Amino acid sequence: MSNELLRRHKAVLPDWLALYYNDPIEITHGEGRHVWDAEGRRYLDFFGGILTTMTAHALPEVTKAVAEQAGRILHTSTLYLNRPMVELAERIAQLSGIPDARVFFTTSGTEANDTALLLATAHRRSNQILAMRNSYHGRSFSAVGITGNRSWSPTSLSPLQTLYVHGGVRTDGPFAQLTDAEFIEACVADLRDLLGQTRGVAALIAEPIQGVGGFTSGPDGLFAAFREVLDEQDILWISDEVQTGWGRTGEHFWGWQAHGQNGPPDILTFAKGIGNGASIGGVVARAEVMNCLDSNSISTFGGSPITMAAGLANLTYLLEHDLQGNARRVGGLLLERLRGVAAGLDVVREVRGRGLMIGIELDSPATANAVMETTRASGLLIGKGKQGETLRIAPPLSLTVAEAEEGAGLLEEALRAASAG
């Protein structure tokens, strides 16, 4: 069955549309932290559709809200008042930490980052953007133009002039051997040097923890130090929270809060987990920035009543069940368990992360592929990133201790098999 679907897939879809596994699987349904494929095999899901199934598969509160809204009306557009959109915007504005916040909904993280770039360049009247090396912000023309990870940047053409800054990867590059304080100092010096050779930069866009980049990050406080430099020239700070938002890191609700000594970012983008699978993205910005556009605009599908109903139900569940706290507790246990597993294995370079956002960097993409094939065969789904050599672990935030231990055990078996050759 899967072979026939794969044949049809290849006949009508682009060659560059990536598929996991030598024998790709069709996921047909899910419940809690588990999914099933078309052959009836059950998997513990440690990737959540790329960090998108945030709470649980088939969460009753979300499916009920979607069904009830679908029974009323599916779509209206932003040309009409939309109660679910206003209600979700109110909650997100309050949670964002941005004063006098305005919220604009999109259908994806790519579109959210696209909108943030539009706002920043329009507000600053400049097309110069600072981005981080090893970064990823989406697949649109402008988002690809600020992507610092060559594996996900198919063209050098761009409507933006992009300048890349050090700091996204702590353990690689020319500053890797420095202490955290020295690392931040060196990155700030690099930023100052870069700005000394430019004029009128619009914004710095950065993921607090790089997602596709393999869950890498600079030391806590790095972006606070950057912010001091940016503020001297009124350069905006865009925090890409598409993967780090909603409590996934455990310690904070937003990734920027690990760097928040100077307050919230000027613009925050979000997507993925808030919809628990529904297509929601968005931008939060202070009113001065959000309202800088001087022409009409709408969003045909952004803020759709049915996706807003899903987002409201999902956010309510997350807050009422303290899934941020669960990510901190269970994620901490899982991280330490995986570090113990990795000790002494020559194929593992580093185990890093926080909360339920964990990266295992291996010695090569070939090793990562081998581990992914082994875990799939044993009933565990994981992701990969950076240049293909890093395993990405990001289960739904309702993961139990028993499930964390089960997944760690399956990973241990796969890593030991890879290490044994």
C-alpha positions in Angstrom: 0.0 0.0 0.0 2.7 2.5 1.0 4.8 1.6 -2.1 1.8 2.5 -4.4 1.2 5.8 -2.6 4.9 6.6 -2.8 4.8 6.0 -6.6 1.8 8.3 -6.9 3.5 10.9 -4.6 6.6 11.0 -6.9 4.4 11.3 -10.0 2.7 14.5 -9.0 4.7 16.2 -6.3 8.0 18.0 -6.5 11.3 16.1 -6.2 12.5 18.5 -3.5 9.6 17.7 -1.2 11.5 15.7 1.4 10.3 12.4 2.9 11.7 10.7 6.0 12.9 7.1 5.8 14.0 4.7 3.1 10.4 3.3 3.2 8.3 6.4 3.8 5.3 5.9 6.1 1.7 7.1 5.8 0.4 8.3 9.2 -3.4 7.7 9.3 -4.4 8.6 12.9 -3.1 9.4 16.4 -4.1 9.6 20.0 -2.2 11.2 22.8 1.6 10.8 22.1 1.1 8.0 19.7 0.4 7.7 15.9 -0.4 4.7 13.7 0.6 4.1 10.0 -1.5 2.6 7.2 -0.2 -0.9 8.0 -1.4 -0.6 11.6 2.0 -0.1 13.2 2.0 2.1 16.4 4.7 4.7 17.0 5.6 6.9 20.0 5.8 10.3 18.4 8.8 12.3 19.5 8.6 14.9 16.7 4.9 16.0 16.6 4.7 16.8 12.9 7.7 19.2 13.3 6.8 20.5 16.8 3.3 21.2 15.7 1.2 18.7 17.7 1.9 20.6 20.9 -0.5 19.1 23.4 -1.6 15.7 22.1 -2.9 13.9 19.1 -6.8 14.0 18.8 -7.0 16.1 22.0 -10.8 16.0 22.8 -11.0 19.6 23.7 -9.6 20.7 20.4 -11.5 18.3 18.2 -14.7 19.3 19.9 -14.0 23.0 19.4 -13.3 22.4 15.7 -16.4 20.3 15.2 -18.6 22.8 16.9 -17.2 25.7 14.9 -17.4 23.7 11.7 -21.1 23.2 12.4 -21.6 26.9 12.5 -19.3 28.4 9.8 -15.9 27.5 8.4 -14.8 30.7 6.8 -15.5 34.5 6.7 -12.1 36.3 6.0 -10.8 39.3 7.9 -13.2 41.6 6.1 -15.8 40.7 8.8 -15.7 40.8 12.6 -14.6 37.5 13.9 -15.1 36.7 17.6 -12.8 33.7 17.9 -10.0 35.7 16.2 -10.5 38.7 18.6 -10.5 36.4 21.6 -7.4 34.5 20.6 -5.6 37.8 19.7 -6.5 39.2 23.2 -4.9 36.2 24.9 -1.8 36.2 22.8 -1.3 39.9 23.1 -1.4 39.6 26.9 0.9 36.6 26.9 3.5 38.1 24.5 4.8 40.6 27.0 4.9 43.3 24.3 3.3 46.6 25.4 0.3 47.9 23.5 0.5 44.8 21.3 -1.3 44.1 18.1 -1.7 40.6 16.6 -2.0 39.6 12.9 -2.8 36.0 12.1 -1.4 34.1 9.1 -1.6 30.4 8.1 2.0 29.4 8.7 5.3 30.4 10.3 6.8 31.2 6.9 4.0 33.7 6.3 4.4 35.1 9.8 8.1 35.8 9.3 7.3 37.2 5.9 4.9 39.7 7.5 7.5 40.6 10.2 10.0 41.4 7.5 7.4 43.5 5.7 6.7 45.4 8.9 10.3 45.9 9.8 11.4 47.1 6.4 8.4 49.4 6.0 8.9 50.9 9.5 12.6 51.5 9.0 12.5 52.2 5.3 15.3 49.8 4.6 15.7 46.3 3.1 18.8 45.5 5.2 18.3 42.6 7.6 20.6 41.0 10.1 20.1 37.2 10.5 22.0 34.5 12.4 24.3 32.0 10.8 22.7 28.5 10.7 19.2 30.0 10.9 16.0 28.9 9.2 12.8 31.1 8.9 10.7 29.5 6.2 10.4 28.6 2.6 9.1 31.9 1.0 11.3 34.0 -1.3 12.0 36.5 1.5 12.4 33.9 4.2 14.8 31.8 2.2 16.8 35.1 1.6 17.5 35.3 5.3 18.1 31.6 6.0 21.7 31.0 7.1 21.5 27.2 6.8 22.7 26.1 3.3 20.7 22.9 3.4 17.5 24.9 3.3 18.5 27.8 1.1 17.9 26.9 -2.6 18.7 30.3 -4.0 20.9 33.3 -3.3 18.5 35.6 -4.9 16.5 37.8 -2.5 14.6 41.0 -2.2 16.6 41.7 1.0 20.2 42.5 1.7 21.1 40.0 4.4 24.1 40.2 6.8 24.8 37.2 8.9 25.8 37.5 12.6 27.8 35.1 14.8 26.1 33.5 17.9 23.5 31.0 16.9 25.8 28.0 17.5 27.7 27.8 20.8 29.9 24.8 20.1 31.1 25.5 16.5 32.9 28.4 14.8 35.7 30.8 15.8 34.3 31.5 19.3 33.5 28.0 20.4 36.4 27.7 22.9 35.5 30.9 24.8 33.6 31.1 28.0 29.9 32.1 27.8 30.8 35.7 28.8 33.7 35.9 26.4 31.5 34.3 23.6 28.8 37.0 24.1 31.5 39.7 24.2 33.0 38.4 20.9 29.6 38.2 19.2 28.7 41.7 20.3 32.1 43.0 18.9 31.3 41.2 15.6 27.9 42.8 15.5 29.3 46.3 16.2 31.9 45.8 13.5 29.3 44.7 11.0 27.0 47.6 11.8 30.0 50.0 11.4 30.1 49.0 7.7 26.4 49.5 7.0 23.7 52.0 7.5 20.0 51.9 8.1 19.6 48.3 9.0 15.9 47.4 9.5 16.0 44.5 12.0 17.7 41.5 13.5 15.6 38.3 13.1 16.7 35.4 15.3 15.4 32.1 16.7 16.1 31.9 20.4 16.9 28.3 19.8 17.5 27.4 16.1 15.0 24.8 15.0 16.1 23.3 11.7 19.6 24.3 12.7 19.6 21.4 15.1 18.3 23.0 18.4 21.4 25.1 18.7 21.6 28.4 20.6 24.0 30.9 22.0 24.3 31.5 25.7 21.4 33.0 27.7 21.6 36.8 27.5 23.2 36.9 24.1 20.2 38.7 22.5 19.9 41.1 25.5 23.5 42.1 24.7 22.7 42.4 21.0 19.6 44.5 22.0 21.8 47.2 23.6 23.7 47.6 20.3 20.5 47.5 18.2 18.8 50.1 20.3 21.6 52.6 19.7 20.6 52.6 16.0 16.8 52.0 16.5 17.2 48.6 14.8 14.2 46.3 15.5 14.5 42.9 17.1 12.3 40.1 15.7 12.1 37.0 17.8 11.1 33.9 15.7 9.2 31.9 18.2 7.7 29.5 15.7 9.4 26.5 17.4 10.3 27.9 20.8 7.0 29.4 21.8 4.1 28.3 24.1 6.3 26.8 26.9 8.2 24.2 25.0 11.5 25.2 26.5 10.1 24.6 30.0 11.9 27.4 31.7 10.1 30.1 29.8 6.8 30.6 27.9 8.8 32.3 25.1 12.3 31.6 24.0 13.2 35.3 24.1 12.7 35.4 27.9 16.1 33.7 28.3 17.5 36.9 26.9 14.9 39.3 28.2 16.9 41.5 30.5 16.1 44.5 28.2 12.4 43.6 27.7 10.5 41.9 25.0 11.3 42.0 21.3 9.8 44.6 19.0 8.2 41.9 16.9 7.4 38.3 17.8 6.4 35.6 15.3 4.6 32.4 16.2 3.0 29.3 14.5 3.2 25.5 14.7 2.1 24.4 18.3 -0.6 26.9 18.9 -3.0 25.2 16.5 -2.0 21.6 17.5 -2.1 20.8 13.8 -4.5 23.6 12.6 -2.8 26.0 10.2 -2.1 29.1 12.5 0.7 31.5 12.4 1.0 35.1 13.4 2.8 38.2 14.3 2.8 40.3 17.5 4.2 43.8 17.5 3.7 47.0 19.4 1.1 49.2 17.8 3.6 51.7 16.3 5.3 49.0 14.3 2.2 47.0 13.4 0.3 50.0 12.2 3.1 51.5 10.0 1.7 50.1 6.8 -0.1 52.8 4.8 -2.1 50.6 2.4 -5.0 48.2 2.7 -4.4 44.6 3.5 -6.4 41.5 4.5 -5.8 37.8 5.2 -8.2 35.5 3.4 -7.4 32.5 5.5 -5.4 34.0 8.4 -7.7 34.1 11.5 -10.1 31.6 10.0 -12.9 30.9 12.6 -12.2 27.2 12.6 -8.4 27.5 13.2 -9.0 30.2 15.8 -11.4 27.9 17.6 -8.7 25.2 17.6 -6.1 27.7 18.9 -8.3 28.9 21.7 -9.1 25.4 22.9 -5.5 24.3 22.6 -4.1 27.3 24.4 -6.6 27.0 27.2 -5.7 23.3 27.7 -2.0 24.1 27.7 -2.4 26.8 30.4 -4.9 24.9 32.6 -2.8 21.8 32.6 0.6 23.6 33.1 2.2 21.9 30.1 5.1 24.4 30.3 5.8 22.9 33.8 5.5 19.4 32.4 8.0 20.3 29.6 10.4 21.5 32.3 10.0 18.5 34.5 9.8 15.6 32.0 12.1 17.4 29.5 14.7 17.7 32.2 14.5 14.0 33.1 14.7 13.1 29.4 17.7 15.3 28.7 19.7 13.9 31.6 18.7 10.3 30.6 19.9 11.0 27.0 23.1 12.5 28.2 23.7 9.4 30.2 23.0 7.3 27.2 25.4 9.3 25.1 28.3 9.1 27.5 31.1 7.0 26.0 29.4 6.6 22.6 31.9 7.9 20.0 29.1 8.7 17.4 27.6 11.3 19.7 29.2 14.8 19.7 26.7 16.6 21.9 23.3 16.3 23.6 21.8 19.7 24.1 18.5 21.5 24.6 16.0 22.5 27.3 12.4 21.5 28.1 11.0 19.2 25.4 13.3 20.6 22.7 16.4 18.3 22.6 19.1 17.9 20.0 21.5 15.0 19.7 24.4 15.9 17.4 26.1 12.9 15.8 29.3 12.4 13.9 27.7 12.4 10.4 24.4 12.6 8.5 24.8 8.9 7.6 24.8 8.0 11.3 21.7 10.1 11.9 19.9 8.4 9.1 20.9 5.0 10.5 19.6 5.9 13.9 16.3 7.3 12.4 15.7 4.0 10.5 16.4 1.9 13.6 14.1 4.0 15.8 11.3 3.9 13.2 11.6 0.1 13.0 11.3 -0.1 16.8 8.3 2.3 17.0 9.7 5.7 17.6 9.5 8.8 15.4 12.1 11.5 15.6 13.3 14.4 13.4 16.7 15.7 12.2 18.3 19.0 11.5 21.4 21.3 11.1 23.2 19.7 8.1 21.4 16.4 8.6 23.7 15.1 11.4 21.5 16.2 14.4 18.5 14.3 15.8 15.7 16.5 16.9 13.5 15.3 19.9 10.3 17.3 20.4 7.4 15.3 21.7 4.0 16.8 22.6 4.2 18.7 25.8 1.9 16.3 27.6 4.6 13.5 27.5 4.6 11.3 30.5 7.6 10.2 32.5 7.0 6.6 31.4 6.8 7.6 27.7 10.0 9.6 28.1 11.7 6.6 29.5 10.4 4.4 26.8 11.6 6.7 24.1 15.0 7.1 25.7 15.3 3.4 25.8 14.6 3.0 22.1 17.1 5.8 21.3 19.7 4.2 23.5 19.3 0.9 21.5 19.6 2.8 18.2 22.6 4.8 19.2 24.5 1.8 20.6 23.8 -0.1 17.4 25.1 2.8 15.3 28.2 3.1 17.6 28.9 -0.6 17.2 29.0 -0.1 13.4 
